[in-house]
Amino acid sequence: ARLFDDAKHFVDMPMRHDPEKILRAFDALAPEARADPAQLRAFLAEHFDEPGAELEPHVPAGCPEEPPFVTKGCVSDPALKEFAIAL
C-alpha cells in the first residue's frame, strides 16, 4: 500500500515504543488490516511519530547570529543572504 507521497517518509518516522513491542503489535494485526491503508495509517499513528519529531533545536555556543561570510559582503543577493542567516 502506498501510504505516503514520499517513499522515504516512513523510514524517517521515529518509533514511540520498543521495536519488539511494535513488531508484536504488527504481527497481531489481521491480514485484512495489513491490507487496509486506513488501518495501517492508524497503526502507524499509534506507534510512530511524524518525521523530525525527535529533533530538538540547537544553536552551538559561540555561533554568531550572522556568519562573517554573510556580513562581510560575500553574499549580495538578499534572498540568499536571508537563507544563509536562517541556516
TADATA-V263866 format. One record per pair of residues at least 12 apart in sequence whose ideal C-beta (glycine too) atoms are under 7 Angstrom apart, sorted by the first residue. I is the first residue (numbers start at 1). GAP is how many residues later the second one is. D is the distance in Angstrom with one decimal. If there is no record, write none. Layout:
BEGIN
i-><I & I>
gap-><GAP & GAP>
d-><D & D>
END
This chain:
BEGIN
i-><1 & 1 & 3 & 3 & 3 & 9 & 12 & 13 & 13 & 13 & 13 & 13 & 14 & 14 & 14 & 14 & 15 & 15 & 16 & 16 & 16 & 17 & 22 & 25 & 26 & 29 & 66 & 67 & 70 & 70>
gap-><36 & 39 & 34 & 37 & 38 & 42 & 39 & 31 & 35 & 36 & 37 & 38 & 34 & 35 & 39 & 40 & 32 & 33 & 31 & 32 & 33 & 30 & 25 & 22 & 17 & 14 & 19 & 17 & 14 & 15>
d-><4.7 & 6.0 & 5.9 & 6.0 & 6.0 & 6.3 & 3.5 & 6.9 & 4.0 & 6.3 & 6.7 & 5.6 & 6.7 & 5.0 & 5.9 & 4.3 & 6.7 & 5.9 & 5.6 & 6.1 & 5.9 & 6.0 & 4.8 & 6.4 & 7.0 & 6.6 & 5.6 & 6.8 & 4.9 & 6.0>
END
